[in-house]
Amino acid sequence: MLFKRSYINICVLFICGLMAGKVCAQITDPSPINFPTPKNVDHMLFYLQRDPNTNTLIYALNLQGNGSINTTNPVSIYWIRYGEHGEKKELGYIQKKFAYGLSTKEIAKDKFELKFVSHKALPLYLSKVDQKYIVTVTVENKNIRVNRIFLRIVGGSFWLPNVRYALIEGTDMATGKSTIEKISVK
């Protein structure tokens, strides 16, 4: 029970921090942390990275055998364990059900609302744009195509990390320019 509760606390800190935190000024440094960028990942929508290691969560389009989207489970989530020679690994039960998993709801043809299971207040949207699926989120009235979410942790412990901020990196859908929004978690 201690593991389950503590693990949930870590994830809730992240997601709640995104919602409760104040959005800071836009950041111009595209990668303040030198983490690997996933390459050659089939159908990747976006990825999530966080301290204290480079292991990366991949959120990819989940296609059926005939190439159409799986409407009951449109996003596949798994780890790339860079700390373990880049091994691909499925999420554990607790990670999937209480932390990094997504709840999904089809809201129109080719459009889905996605919410992190650890906090339902941050809606992401999976939709088809120019014959390709993308994930978007609205931050400070800016509609952003999400490429990466990064959680910065400085100190604390494994069970209770000191979360400083989250970055949402992507493309401003109105201007087509790269953007990074920093959300303070204090």
C-alpha positions as CSV (number, residue, x, y, z in Angstrom):
1,M,0.0,0.0,0.0
2,L,2.8,2.4,0.8
3,F,4.3,1.9,-2.7
4,K,0.9,2.5,-4.4
5,R,0.1,5.6,-2.4
6,S,3.6,7.1,-2.7
7,Y,3.8,6.4,-6.5
8,I,0.4,8.0,-6.9
9,N,1.6,11.1,-5.0
10,I,4.5,11.5,-7.4
11,C,2.2,11.5,-10.4
12,V,-0.4,13.7,-8.8
13,L,2.3,16.2,-7.9
14,F,3.2,16.3,-11.6
15,I,-0.3,16.6,-13.1
16,C,-1.7,18.7,-10.3
17,G,1.3,21.0,-10.6
18,L,0.5,21.5,-14.2
19,M,-3.0,22.7,-13.4
20,A,-2.4,24.5,-10.1
21,G,0.8,26.1,-11.2
22,K,1.2,29.5,-12.6
23,V,2.2,29.7,-16.2
24,C,5.4,31.6,-16.5
25,A,6.8,33.6,-19.4
26,Q,7.6,31.7,-22.6
27,I,11.0,30.1,-22.6
28,T,13.4,30.6,-25.5
29,D,15.8,27.7,-24.7
30,P,14.3,24.7,-26.5
31,S,16.0,22.1,-24.4
32,P,17.2,23.3,-21.0
33,I,17.9,19.7,-20.0
34,N,20.1,17.5,-22.2
35,F,17.8,14.5,-22.6
36,P,17.7,12.2,-25.6
37,T,15.1,12.8,-28.3
38,P,13.2,9.7,-29.3
39,K,13.9,8.9,-33.0
40,N,12.3,6.6,-35.5
41,V,9.3,5.9,-33.2
42,D,6.4,4.6,-35.2
43,H,3.2,6.8,-34.8
44,M,4.6,8.9,-31.9
45,L,2.2,11.6,-30.9
46,F,4.3,13.1,-28.0
47,Y,6.7,12.0,-25.3
48,L,7.1,12.7,-21.6
49,Q,10.4,13.0,-19.7
50,R,11.2,13.8,-16.1
51,D,14.1,13.9,-13.7
52,P,15.9,11.9,-12.2
53,N,16.7,9.8,-15.3
54,T,16.4,9.8,-19.1
55,N,13.9,7.0,-19.4
56,T,11.1,8.4,-21.6
57,L,7.4,7.7,-21.9
58,I,6.1,7.4,-25.5
59,Y,2.5,8.3,-26.4
60,A,1.9,6.8,-29.8
61,L,-1.1,6.4,-32.0
62,N,-2.7,2.9,-31.5
63,L,-3.6,1.5,-34.8
64,Q,-5.6,-1.7,-35.6
65,G,-4.4,-4.4,-38.0
66,N,-6.2,-2.7,-40.9
67,G,-4.4,0.7,-40.3
68,S,-7.4,2.5,-38.7
69,I,-7.3,4.0,-35.3
70,N,-8.4,1.9,-32.3
71,T,-11.3,4.1,-31.2
72,T,-11.6,2.4,-27.8
73,N,-7.9,2.8,-27.0
74,P,-6.5,5.4,-29.4
75,V,-3.1,5.9,-27.6
76,S,-0.5,3.3,-26.8
77,I,1.9,4.2,-23.9
78,Y,5.2,2.6,-23.2
79,W,8.7,3.4,-21.9
80,I,12.0,3.7,-23.8
81,R,14.5,2.9,-21.1
82,Y,17.5,4.9,-22.2
83,G,19.2,3.9,-18.9
84,E,18.8,0.2,-20.0
85,H,20.2,0.4,-23.6
86,G,17.1,1.9,-25.1
87,E,14.9,-1.1,-24.3
88,K,11.2,-0.7,-24.9
89,K,9.1,-1.7,-21.9
90,E,5.3,-1.6,-21.2
91,L,4.0,0.5,-18.3
92,G,3.3,-1.4,-15.1
93,Y,-0.2,-1.7,-13.7
94,I,0.2,1.1,-11.2
95,Q,1.9,3.4,-13.7
96,K,-0.9,2.8,-16.2
97,K,-3.9,3.1,-13.8
98,F,-2.7,5.8,-11.4
99,A,0.1,7.8,-13.0
100,Y,0.9,8.1,-16.7
101,G,-2.1,6.4,-18.3
102,L,-4.7,8.3,-20.2
103,S,-8.5,8.1,-20.0
104,T,-10.0,8.7,-23.5
105,K,-13.4,9.7,-24.8
106,E,-14.4,10.0,-28.4
107,I,-16.0,13.3,-28.8
108,A,-16.5,13.4,-32.6
109,K,-15.3,11.5,-35.6
110,D,-11.5,11.4,-35.5
111,K,-11.4,13.5,-32.3
112,F,-10.7,12.3,-28.8
113,E,-10.4,14.0,-25.4
114,L,-7.4,12.6,-23.4
115,K,-6.8,13.1,-19.7
116,F,-4.0,11.8,-17.5
117,V,-5.5,9.3,-15.1
118,S,-3.7,11.0,-12.2
119,H,-5.5,14.3,-12.8
120,K,-8.5,14.8,-15.0
121,A,-8.4,18.6,-15.2
122,L,-5.8,18.9,-18.0
123,P,-7.6,17.9,-21.2
124,L,-5.5,17.1,-24.3
125,Y,-7.1,16.5,-27.6
126,L,-6.2,13.9,-30.2
127,S,-7.5,14.9,-33.6
128,K,-6.9,14.5,-37.3
129,V,-5.3,17.5,-39.0
130,D,-4.3,17.3,-42.7
131,Q,-4.7,13.5,-42.7
132,K,-2.4,13.1,-39.6
133,Y,-3.3,12.6,-36.0
134,I,-1.9,15.2,-33.5
135,V,-2.3,16.0,-29.8
136,T,-3.1,19.6,-28.7
137,V,-3.5,21.4,-25.4
138,T,-4.6,24.9,-24.6
139,V,-2.2,26.9,-22.3
140,E,-2.8,30.6,-21.6
141,N,-5.3,30.7,-24.5
142,K,-2.6,29.3,-26.8
143,N,-3.5,26.1,-28.7
144,I,-0.3,24.1,-28.8
145,R,0.5,20.9,-30.7
146,V,2.3,18.9,-28.0
147,N,5.7,17.4,-28.9
148,R,7.2,16.9,-25.4
149,I,6.2,17.3,-21.8
150,F,9.1,17.6,-19.3
151,L,8.9,17.6,-15.5
152,R,11.8,19.1,-13.6
153,I,12.5,17.6,-10.2
154,V,15.2,19.1,-7.9
155,G,15.9,17.1,-4.8
156,G,13.3,15.5,-2.6
157,S,13.1,11.8,-2.5
158,F,11.9,9.0,-4.8
159,W,8.6,8.9,-2.9
160,L,8.1,12.7,-2.6
161,P,10.1,14.6,-5.2
162,N,10.5,18.4,-5.2
163,V,8.7,19.3,-8.4
164,R,9.9,22.7,-9.6
165,Y,8.1,23.1,-13.0
166,A,6.8,21.5,-16.1
167,L,7.5,22.4,-19.7
168,I,5.1,21.9,-22.5
169,E,7.0,22.0,-25.8
170,G,5.4,22.1,-29.2
171,T,4.1,24.2,-32.0
172,D,1.7,27.2,-31.6
173,M,-1.2,26.2,-33.9
174,A,-2.0,29.8,-34.7
175,T,1.5,30.9,-35.8
176,G,3.2,27.6,-36.7
177,K,6.2,28.7,-34.5
178,S,7.9,26.5,-31.9
179,T,6.8,27.3,-28.3
180,I,7.7,26.2,-24.8
181,E,5.4,27.0,-22.0
182,K,6.8,26.8,-18.4
183,I,4.3,26.0,-15.7
184,S,5.6,26.7,-12.2
185,V,4.5,24.1,-9.7
186,K,5.2,26.0,-6.5
